[in-house]
């Protein structure tokens, strides 16, 4: 068993843990953490694929772009969390109906 196959098992485990955290939790912050775990697993997959295909420079450029997009998504999610907490007093995703008006 090579090192790269162990990497893919670890990446699969991280994706499963992140998706499980996003699906089970109703808390916005926990869902953002699950999204972060999935995105980090995707970054590891891109780096591993770049190393396997001997195209590591392209993989690194994609990772930098993914980091920028991830920062914007997390900032928007945290802004949503703050707004939801101010209006409803909780971070429950089912109480986001109050943000309509």
C-alpha positions in Angstrom: 0.0 0.0 0.0 1.6 3.2 -1.1 1.6 6.6 0.6 -0.7 8.1 -2.0 -3.5 5.5 -1.4 -3.3 6.3 2.4 -3.7 9.9 1.5 -6.9 9.2 -0.4 -8.3 7.2 2.5 -7.6 10.1 4.8 -9.1 12.5 2.3 -12.3 10.4 2.0 -12.5 10.2 5.8 -12.2 14.0 6.1 -14.9 14.5 3.5 -17.2 12.1 5.3 -16.6 13.8 8.7 -17.2 17.3 7.2 -20.4 16.2 5.4 -21.7 14.4 8.5 -21.1 17.5 10.6 -22.9 19.7 8.1 -25.9 17.3 7.8 -26.4 16.5 11.5 -26.0 20.0 13.1 -28.5 22.8 13.0 -26.0 25.3 14.4 -24.6 27.7 11.7 -21.1 27.7 13.3 -20.9 23.9 13.3 -22.0 23.9 9.7 -19.3 26.3 8.8 -16.7 24.1 10.5 -18.0 21.1 8.6 -17.7 23.2 5.4 -14.1 24.1 6.3 -13.3 20.4 6.9 -14.7 19.5 3.5 -12.8 22.3 1.7 -9.6 21.3 3.4 -10.1 17.7 2.2 -10.7 19.1 -1.3 -7.5 21.0 -1.1 -5.6 17.9 0.0 -7.1 16.0 -2.9 -6.0 18.7 -5.4 -2.5 18.7 -4.0 -2.3 14.9 -4.0 -3.6 14.7 -7.6 -1.1 17.4 -8.6 1.7 15.4 -7.0 0.5 12.2 -8.7 0.4 13.8 -12.1 3.7 15.7 -11.7 1.8 19.0 -12.1 2.3 20.4 -8.6 2.6 24.1 -9.8 -0.9 24.1 -11.2 -2.2 22.4 -8.1 -0.7 25.1 -5.9 -2.2 27.8 -8.1 -5.6 26.2 -7.7 -5.1 25.9 -3.9 -4.4 29.6 -3.7 -7.6 30.4 -5.6 -9.6 28.0 -3.4 -8.2 29.7 -0.2 -9.4 33.1 -1.5 -12.9 31.8 -2.3 -13.0 30.0 1.1 -12.3 33.1 3.0 -15.1 35.0 1.2 -17.6 32.1 1.9 -16.6 31.9 5.6 -16.8 35.7 6.0 -20.3 35.7 4.5 -21.3 32.7 6.7 -20.0 34.5 9.8 -21.9 37.6 8.9 -25.1 35.5 8.6 -24.3 34.0 12.0 -24.0 37.4 13.6 -27.2 38.7 12.0 -29.1 35.6 13.0 -27.9 35.8 16.5 -28.8 39.5 16.8 -32.3 38.9 15.6 -33.3 35.5 17.1 -30.8 35.1 19.9 -29.6 31.7 18.6 -27.5 30.2 15.8 -30.2 27.7 14.8 -30.5 27.4 11.1 -34.2 26.7 11.3 -34.8 30.1 12.8 -33.5 32.0 9.7 -37.0 32.9 8.5 -36.8 36.0 10.7 -34.0 37.3 8.4 -36.5 37.8 5.5 -37.8 41.2 6.5 
